Amino acid sequence: MIRPLIVLPADPEDMSIGGIASFIRSFVKFAPSDFRVAMVGMAATRPLGSWQAIDFEGSRMDFLPIARLSRGTGRSVVPLALRFTAALAARHRRIPTAGRVTQFHRPATALPLLGHDGPMWRVVHLTREDLADAASESRWRRLGRPLDAVEGVAFRRMQRIYVVNRIATERYRARFREVADRIEFLPNWFDDKVFAATDAGQRRDLRGRLEAELGVPATERILLYAGRLEGQKRPQLLLEAFARATQAGGTTLLVAGDGSLRGELDALGERLGCAARVRFLGTRPRVELALLMNAADGLVISSAFETGPTVGLEALACGLPVVTTPVGEISAVVSTGKTGWVARDHSADALAEGIRWLLGTPRDGLRAECRRAAEPLAARRVLARVYDLHRELSGAARSRDGRHPGGSPSNAGASR
């Protein structure tokens, strides 16, 4: 039995949208049958300090919540990751890492467990450059050097460090030369059980539903945005580009997501004269998002920085072309004029140029190319190497210790 342990300041039963959440969901969902996954995290309502069996993505997962996750909309004075790391430090002797392969996804959260037994690995979802960007919401934004110091200490303990951006992978190898041979590029992926293209009849039915539920005429072209309404995603740029590209009307923008900029966007839409053609849908479940992608004519990404983003791959898998700012891996996957458009820069004019191209190109002619571009990045294909890593590290640990990794988390001594 292979026993992965996820250490993450999140509640698996109330996970927000984003790259880390997508990683965890797919990792558990597509795990081989001989994997028994456990997670140390936070909980909104469950009792703290005891192992509990939960259903997650159709699989059983052992879950140990060690800190309370607030469901409030505002940011807490003490950062979430710091509260989680403090709770981890207080309980670290009760966290069963021996005989397990432990994974981390956030800076500093590995520090309390670095002295523990067992192989460990890390995924870098946002790089130091991303976190330092003026649009970043991270509290690490002004702490570049301390972040490097923290990462350097943690990386020395990791058997593998995955970075989900090709260019950033090389920067990290240069920055952390001592462990450069352990740093690898790992692309984002999409869940092909959820995000897949429908046939023409189903798409007509979906458009009919949008007309009935949202009042979007069947003759309208539909652009879709899916993501947080926060600084990194630059939704203001999205509205500016949409207004410039669609002055003649005939196009509706569906915004699937929520965040602190929601009120500001209402006012901006009024000033730009496009408010009546923008529909804010709030955060939508992934299954519903896949339906929206099949009904729409294009996805727009307006971010200031990204490592992926996964949503672009999900759109392509549904046969939906993507217009994006020049960010992340999506810029390498999208082929301008074939599967979408990569803007020349981060200006509203550049993004509007891509939107105009999209609206002037029949989607049916792009659908097959979009699916082909996404196909190599299906979750099961990309994650195969991550599961192989677990087998490799588990085998090395057995050889070193002369025993089989074992023991269920419920027998590991964790208590309230």
C-alpha positions as CSV (number, residue, x, y, z in Angstrom):
1,M,0.0,0.0,0.0
2,I,1.3,3.4,-1.0
3,R,0.4,6.1,1.6
4,P,0.6,9.7,0.4
5,L,0.2,12.4,3.1
6,I,-1.0,15.9,1.9
7,V,-0.2,18.8,4.2
8,L,-2.2,21.8,3.2
9,P,-4.0,24.8,5.0
10,A,-7.4,24.0,3.4
11,D,-10.6,22.2,4.1
12,P,-11.1,19.4,1.5
13,E,-14.8,19.7,2.0
14,D,-14.8,23.4,1.3
15,M,-12.0,24.0,-1.2
16,S,-11.8,27.2,-3.1
17,I,-11.1,27.3,-6.8
18,G,-7.5,27.6,-8.0
19,G,-4.5,25.6,-9.0
20,I,-3.8,24.0,-5.7
21,A,-7.3,22.8,-5.2
22,S,-7.3,21.4,-8.8
23,F,-4.1,19.5,-8.0
24,I,-5.4,17.9,-4.8
25,R,-8.7,17.0,-6.3
26,S,-7.1,15.3,-9.3
27,F,-4.4,13.7,-7.3
28,V,-6.9,11.9,-5.1
29,K,-9.5,11.2,-7.8
30,F,-7.1,9.5,-10.2
31,A,-4.9,7.8,-7.6
32,P,-4.2,4.1,-8.3
33,S,-6.2,1.6,-6.3
34,D,-3.2,0.7,-4.0
35,F,-2.9,4.4,-2.8
36,R,-4.5,5.3,0.5
37,V,-4.4,9.1,0.8
38,A,-4.4,11.1,4.0
39,M,-4.5,14.8,4.6
40,V,-3.6,17.2,7.4
41,G,-5.5,20.4,7.0
42,M,-8.1,22.8,8.3
43,A,-11.8,22.5,8.9
44,A,-14.7,24.9,9.0
45,T,-17.0,22.8,11.2
46,R,-15.4,19.4,11.9
47,P,-13.9,18.7,15.3
48,L,-10.1,19.3,15.4
49,G,-7.3,17.0,16.4
50,S,-8.7,13.6,15.5
51,W,-8.5,11.5,12.3
52,Q,-11.8,11.2,10.4
53,A,-12.6,9.2,7.3
54,I,-14.2,11.4,4.6
55,D,-15.4,11.0,1.0
56,F,-13.4,13.2,-1.3
57,E,-13.7,13.1,-5.1
58,G,-15.4,9.7,-4.9
59,S,-12.6,8.1,-2.8
60,R,-12.1,7.6,1.0
61,M,-9.5,9.9,2.5
62,D,-8.3,10.0,6.1
63,F,-8.4,13.6,7.3
64,L,-6.8,15.3,10.3
65,P,-8.0,18.9,10.8
66,I,-5.6,20.8,13.1
67,A,-6.8,24.4,12.8
68,R,-10.1,26.2,12.3
69,L,-10.9,27.7,8.8
70,S,-13.1,30.8,9.0
71,R,-15.9,31.1,6.4
72,G,-15.9,34.9,6.6
73,T,-15.3,36.9,3.4
74,G,-12.7,39.2,4.8
75,R,-9.0,38.5,5.3
76,S,-7.9,37.6,8.8
77,V,-5.3,39.6,10.7
78,V,-3.1,36.5,11.0
79,P,-2.5,34.9,7.6
80,L,-4.2,31.5,7.1
81,A,-1.0,29.7,6.3
82,L,0.7,31.1,9.4
83,R,-2.1,29.9,11.6
84,F,-1.9,26.5,10.0
85,T,1.9,26.3,10.4
86,A,1.6,27.3,14.0
87,A,-0.9,24.6,14.6
88,L,1.3,22.1,12.8
89,A,4.3,23.1,14.9
90,A,2.3,22.5,18.1
91,R,1.1,19.1,17.0
92,H,4.0,17.9,14.8
93,R,4.9,15.0,17.0
94,R,1.5,13.5,16.3
95,I,1.7,13.8,12.5
96,P,2.6,10.3,11.1
97,T,5.1,11.0,8.3
98,A,7.2,7.8,8.8
99,G,6.3,5.3,6.1
100,R,4.5,7.9,4.1
101,V,5.3,10.2,1.2
102,T,4.5,13.7,2.3
103,Q,3.6,16.5,-0.1
104,F,3.5,20.3,0.5
105,H,2.0,23.1,-1.6
106,R,2.5,26.4,0.3
107,P,5.6,28.2,1.4
108,A,6.8,27.6,5.0
109,T,4.2,24.9,5.8
110,A,6.8,22.2,5.6
111,L,9.1,23.8,8.3
112,P,7.5,22.1,11.4
113,L,7.9,18.6,9.8
114,L,11.4,18.8,8.3
115,G,12.9,16.7,11.1
116,H,10.5,13.9,10.6
117,D,11.2,10.6,8.9
118,G,9.8,9.7,5.5
119,P,10.3,11.1,2.0
120,M,8.9,14.5,1.2
121,W,8.2,16.6,-2.0
122,R,6.9,20.0,-2.8
123,V,4.9,21.7,-5.6
124,V,5.7,25.4,-6.4
125,H,2.4,26.8,-7.7
126,L,3.3,30.5,-7.5
127,T,6.9,31.6,-7.7
128,R,8.7,34.3,-5.8
129,E,8.3,36.6,-8.8
130,D,4.6,35.9,-8.9
131,L,4.1,36.5,-5.2
132,A,6.1,39.8,-5.4
133,D,3.9,41.1,-8.3
134,A,2.1,44.3,-7.5
135,A,-1.2,42.5,-8.2
136,S,-0.4,39.7,-5.8
137,E,-2.7,39.2,-2.7
138,S,0.0,37.2,-0.9
139,R,1.4,38.5,2.4
140,W,4.8,37.3,1.0
141,R,4.7,40.1,-1.5
142,R,7.3,42.3,0.3
143,L,9.3,39.4,1.8
144,G,11.3,38.1,-1.2
145,R,14.5,37.4,0.7
146,P,12.9,35.8,3.7
147,L,10.9,33.7,1.3
148,D,14.0,32.5,-0.4
149,A,15.6,31.6,2.9
150,V,12.5,29.7,4.0
151,E,12.3,27.9,0.7
152,G,16.0,27.1,0.7
153,V,15.7,25.4,4.1
154,A,12.6,23.4,3.1
155,F,13.9,22.4,-0.4
156,R,17.0,20.8,1.1
157,R,14.7,18.3,2.8
158,M,12.7,17.5,-0.3
159,Q,13.4,14.6,-2.6
160,R,11.6,16.4,-5.4
161,I,10.5,19.9,-6.1
162,Y,8.0,20.4,-8.9
163,V,7.5,23.8,-10.5
164,V,4.4,24.2,-12.7
165,N,6.0,26.7,-15.2
166,R,8.9,26.0,-17.6
167,I,10.6,29.3,-17.3
168,A,10.3,29.5,-13.6
169,T,11.8,26.0,-13.3
170,E,15.0,27.2,-14.8
171,R,15.0,30.3,-12.5
172,Y,14.6,28.0,-9.5
173,R,17.4,25.7,-10.6
174,A,19.7,28.8,-10.8
175,R,18.5,30.2,-7.5
176,F,18.7,26.9,-5.5
177,R,21.8,25.3,-7.1
178,E,22.3,23.0,-4.1
179,V,19.1,21.0,-5.1
180,A,18.9,21.9,-8.8
181,D,18.9,18.2,-9.8
182,R,15.7,17.7,-7.8
183,I,13.8,20.6,-9.4
184,E,11.5,19.5,-12.3
185,F,8.9,21.1,-14.5
186,L,5.4,19.6,-14.0
187,P,2.7,21.0,-16.2
188,N,-0.8,21.7,-15.1
189,W,-3.5,19.4,-16.3
190,F,-7.3,19.2,-16.6
191,D,-9.8,16.6,-15.3
192,D,-11.0,14.9,-18.5
193,K,-13.8,13.2,-16.6
194,V,-15.4,16.6,-16.1
195,F,-14.1,18.8,-18.9
196,A,-14.9,17.3,-22.4
197,A,-16.6,18.5,-25.5
198,T,-20.3,17.8,-26.1
199,D,-22.0,17.2,-29.5
200,A,-23.8,19.9,-31.5
201,G,-27.3,18.8,-30.2
202,Q,-26.2,19.2,-26.6
203,R,-24.6,22.6,-27.3
204,R,-27.9,23.8,-28.8
205,D,-29.7,22.6,-25.6
206,L,-27.2,24.4,-23.4
207,R,-27.7,27.6,-25.4
208,G,-31.4,27.2,-24.9
209,R,-30.9,26.9,-21.2
210,L,-28.8,30.1,-21.1
211,E,-31.6,31.9,-23.0
212,A,-34.2,30.7,-20.5
213,E,-32.2,31.2,-17.3
214,L,-30.2,34.3,-18.1
215,G,-32.0,35.9,-21.0
216,V,-29.1,35.6,-23.4
217,P,-30.5,35.4,-26.9
218,A,-29.6,32.4,-29.0
219,T,-28.1,34.7,-31.6
220,E,-25.7,36.3,-29.2
221,R,-22.0,35.4,-29.1
222,I,-20.9,34.4,-25.6
223,L,-17.6,35.1,-24.0
224,L,-16.7,33.4,-20.7
225,Y,-14.5,34.4,-17.8
226,A,-13.9,31.9,-15.0
227,G,-11.8,32.8,-12.0
228,R,-11.5,34.9,-8.8
229,L,-12.3,38.6,-9.0
230,E,-9.0,39.6,-7.4
231,G,-6.0,41.7,-8.4
232,Q,-4.0,38.9,-9.9
233,K,-6.7,38.1,-12.4
234,R,-7.1,41.7,-13.5
235,P,-10.9,41.6,-14.1
236,Q,-10.9,45.3,-14.7
237,L,-8.7,44.7,-17.8
238,L,-11.3,42.0,-18.9
239,L,-14.1,44.6,-18.9
240,E,-12.1,47.2,-20.6
241,A,-11.0,44.9,-23.4
242,F,-14.6,43.5,-23.7
243,A,-16.0,47.0,-24.0
244,R,-13.5,48.0,-26.7
245,A,-14.0,44.8,-28.8
246,T,-17.8,44.7,-28.7
247,Q,-19.0,48.2,-29.1
248,A,-21.4,47.1,-31.8
249,G,-23.2,44.8,-29.3
250,G,-24.3,41.2,-30.1
251,T,-22.0,39.7,-27.5
252,T,-22.6,38.8,-23.8
253,L,-19.8,38.3,-21.2
254,L,-20.5,35.6,-18.6
255,V,-18.4,36.0,-15.4
256,A,-18.1,32.9,-13.3
257,G,-16.4,33.8,-10.1
258,D,-16.4,36.1,-7.1
259,G,-14.1,38.1,-5.0
260,S,-13.3,41.5,-3.4
261,L,-13.5,43.4,-6.7
262,R,-17.1,42.5,-7.5
263,G,-18.6,45.9,-6.5
264,E,-15.9,47.8,-8.3
265,L,-16.6,45.8,-11.5
266,D,-20.3,46.8,-11.4
267,A,-19.3,50.5,-11.4
268,L,-16.7,50.0,-14.1
269,G,-19.2,48.3,-16.4
270,E,-21.5,51.3,-16.0
271,R,-18.7,53.7,-16.9
272,L,-17.7,51.7,-19.9
273,G,-21.2,51.3,-21.1
274,C,-21.2,47.5,-21.2
275,A,-22.9,46.7,-17.9
276,A,-26.1,45.4,-19.6
277,R,-24.0,42.9,-21.5
278,V,-22.1,41.5,-18.5
279,R,-23.7,38.8,-16.4
280,F,-22.1,38.0,-13.0
281,L,-22.8,34.3,-12.2
282,G,-20.9,33.9,-8.9
283,T,-18.7,30.9,-8.3
284,R,-20.0,27.8,-10.1
285,P,-19.3,24.1,-9.5
286,R,-16.9,22.5,-12.0
287,V,-19.6,20.4,-13.7
288,E,-21.6,23.5,-14.4
289,L,-18.5,25.4,-15.5
290,A,-17.8,22.6,-18.1
291,L,-21.4,23.1,-19.4
292,L,-20.8,26.9,-19.7
293,M,-17.5,26.2,-21.6
294,N,-19.4,24.0,-24.1
295,A,-22.1,26.7,-24.6
296,A,-19.7,29.7,-25.0
297,D,-17.8,30.9,-28.0
298,G,-14.5,31.7,-26.2
299,L,-12.8,32.0,-22.8
300,V,-10.9,35.1,-21.9
301,I,-8.0,35.2,-19.4
302,S,-6.9,38.7,-18.3
303,S,-4.4,37.8,-15.6
304,A,-1.3,39.8,-14.6
305,F,0.6,36.6,-13.9
306,E,-0.1,32.9,-13.8
307,T,1.7,29.6,-13.6
308,G,-1.0,27.8,-15.6
309,P,-3.8,28.5,-15.4
310,T,-5.8,25.2,-15.3
311,V,-9.0,26.9,-16.5
312,G,-7.4,27.5,-19.9
313,L,-6.7,23.8,-20.4
314,E,-10.2,23.0,-19.2
315,A,-11.6,25.3,-21.9
316,L,-9.5,23.8,-24.6
317,A,-10.6,20.3,-23.6
318,C,-14.2,21.4,-24.2
319,G,-13.3,22.7,-27.6
320,L,-13.4,26.3,-26.5
321,P,-10.7,28.7,-27.9
322,V,-8.8,30.8,-25.4
323,V,-7.9,34.5,-25.6
324,T,-5.2,35.3,-23.0
325,T,-2.7,37.8,-21.8
326,P,0.9,36.6,-22.2
327,V,1.1,34.6,-19.0
328,G,2.0,31.2,-17.7
329,E,2.0,27.9,-19.6
330,I,-1.3,28.7,-21.3
331,S,0.7,31.1,-23.6
332,A,2.8,28.1,-24.7
333,V,-0.3,25.8,-25.2
334,V,-2.5,28.3,-27.1
335,S,-1.5,28.8,-30.8
336,T,-2.5,32.2,-32.0
337,G,-5.0,32.0,-34.8
338,K,-5.6,28.2,-34.4
339,T,-6.7,27.5,-30.8
340,G,-7.1,31.1,-29.6
341,W,-5.0,34.2,-29.2
342,V,-2.1,35.3,-27.0
343,A,-2.1,39.0,-26.6
344,R,1.1,40.8,-27.4
345,D,1.1,42.6,-24.1
346,H,-1.1,43.3,-21.0
347,S,-3.0,46.3,-22.5
348,A,-6.7,46.5,-23.1
349,D,-6.1,47.1,-26.8
350,A,-4.0,43.9,-27.1
351,L,-6.6,41.8,-25.4
352,A,-9.4,43.4,-27.4
353,E,-7.6,42.5,-30.6
354,G,-7.7,38.8,-29.6
355,I,-11.4,39.1,-28.7
356,R,-12.2,40.7,-32.1
357,W,-10.4,37.8,-33.8
358,L,-12.3,35.3,-31.8
359,L,-15.7,36.8,-32.5
360,G,-14.9,36.9,-36.2
361,T,-13.9,33.2,-36.4
362,P,-16.6,30.5,-36.4
363,R,-16.0,28.3,-33.3
364,D,-16.8,25.0,-35.1
365,G,-13.7,25.5,-37.2
366,L,-11.5,25.7,-34.0
367,R,-13.1,23.0,-31.9
368,A,-11.0,20.0,-33.0
369,E,-7.7,21.9,-32.8
370,C,-8.5,23.0,-29.3
371,R,-9.2,19.5,-28.1
372,R,-5.9,18.2,-29.7
373,A,-3.9,21.0,-27.9
374,A,-5.3,19.9,-24.5
375,E,-5.2,16.1,-25.0
376,P,-1.5,15.6,-23.8
377,L,-2.4,17.4,-20.6
378,A,-5.2,15.2,-19.4
379,A,-4.8,14.5,-15.6
380,R,-4.1,10.8,-15.9
381,R,-1.3,11.4,-18.3
382,V,0.5,14.1,-16.3
383,L,-0.1,12.5,-12.9
384,A,1.4,9.2,-13.9
385,R,4.9,10.5,-13.2
386,V,3.7,11.8,-9.8
387,Y,2.4,8.4,-8.8
388,D,5.6,6.8,-10.1
389,L,7.5,9.2,-7.8
390,H,5.5,7.9,-4.9
391,R,6.4,4.3,-5.7
392,E,10.0,5.2,-6.1
393,L,10.2,7.1,-2.8
394,S,8.2,4.4,-1.0
395,G,10.5,1.7,-2.3
396,A,13.6,3.6,-1.3
397,A,12.2,4.1,2.2
398,R,11.4,0.4,2.6
399,S,14.9,-0.5,1.5
400,R,16.5,1.9,3.9
401,D,14.3,1.0,6.9
402,G,14.0,-2.7,6.2
403,R,10.3,-2.6,6.7
404,H,7.1,-1.8,4.8
405,P,5.6,1.6,5.3
406,G,2.4,1.0,7.2
407,G,0.0,1.9,10.0
408,S,-3.2,3.6,9.5
409,P,-3.4,7.3,10.6
410,S,-6.0,6.4,13.2
411,N,-3.3,4.3,14.9
412,A,-0.7,6.9,14.7
413,G,-1.4,8.5,18.0
414,A,-3.2,11.7,16.8
415,S,-5.6,13.0,19.4
416,R,-7.5,16.1,20.2
